């Protein structure tokens, strides 16, 4: 079985849970004897794909006369001015091209009807243009490769999945890692919502990362419940250094928030709970690890509450830095307003760190040895933090049983479930 899979990130170049989840799932599918062609917008050269065949969308040549090209480029904010002008051509490149034409080289010899798109591969201001161009490239990839099924991860790749399906006629699975309602509340971006809805409507099957997400997909997008299946995420097995005690240079206990500092992740509730804890126990330090649009607001709030000497902002962490942060932590808190799943609590528990999570998270569906509070209930959150820090037996219990529990939440299980979904679609 061979799967053409469209993603947006690949380690070590990830910005959050999406890249981590895609990587964990693909490795599990490889172990289950599924062959993966994994497409990313851009490769950086330091990826280590192992048995996964990586395809760099930035290296794929596109024919500008293609109907897929015309369909999507009409919705992108640049205009084709002249048959001898190529999109993104610099002034120097243009004059070189004209010189070649004047010397007698033909248009066919110059191959002006083809081009490559150079993707940034991130989440910048031209993201929507890149999403549409990714769809153009996807049609070429689907035409030039043999595969049995298409799998598209999150809205960024849904248009790519749709175009690949049209070209190949192969079944499409779309994976919903987070909906626009999770990211934006009720102030949604209608363009993103429309892409999500179109992708799920075109799909033969929709994978949701939690029952929470499945309900949103059905009730807010109107997707047929029969084709929406929940497959919970897993976590990478423990590495040798994940439980090693790292020397800290402060005497206080450490409470950590790790994630994007955005509306969805509820950073303001973490700060308010921290303030309440410090009123009872000043022997605590709080860490907010991550970056995002609300970071300046959070810094100002910490300053206004007068706890800057007890609060640290680390910026975005990844890889070994995440493990080191958990190695320093006494408690991990995930106060998300709406979290489709949430892999970071599993990573914390893997490092023997007690976790406090919001009830509004998909990971709450699979964890028993985690404290669960409503994201908005800062009193309950503060009580939970204080209890784990100040009652040694409570801290010891969550460390011991939490780690044991998370060792059984593996990507291998998710991989087998996804493989069975592939089989089901291929035999209908």
Protein Blocks (a to p, Z undefined) as FASTA:
>chain_A
ZZddddfbdcfbdfbjklmmmmmmmmmmmmnopacddddfbdghlacekjaccddfklpc
cdfkbmklmmmmmmpccdcfbfkbcghiafklmmmmmmmmmnopafklnopmbccdddeh
iabfklmmmmmmmmmmmmmmmmmpccfbdcdehjklmmmmmmmmmmnopacddddfbdfk
lmnommccfklmmmmmmmmmmpmbdcdfbfklmmmmmmmnopafklcccdddddddddfk
lmgccddfbfbdcddddddddfklommmmmmmmmmmmmmmmcbccddedddjklmmmmmm
mmmnopmmmcccebjaehjlmmmmmmmpmbdcdfbfbdfkopklmmmmmnopacdddfkb
fklmmpmbbcdddfklmmlmmmmmmmmmmmmklmmmmmmmmmmmmmmmcfklmmmmmmmm
mmmmmmZZ
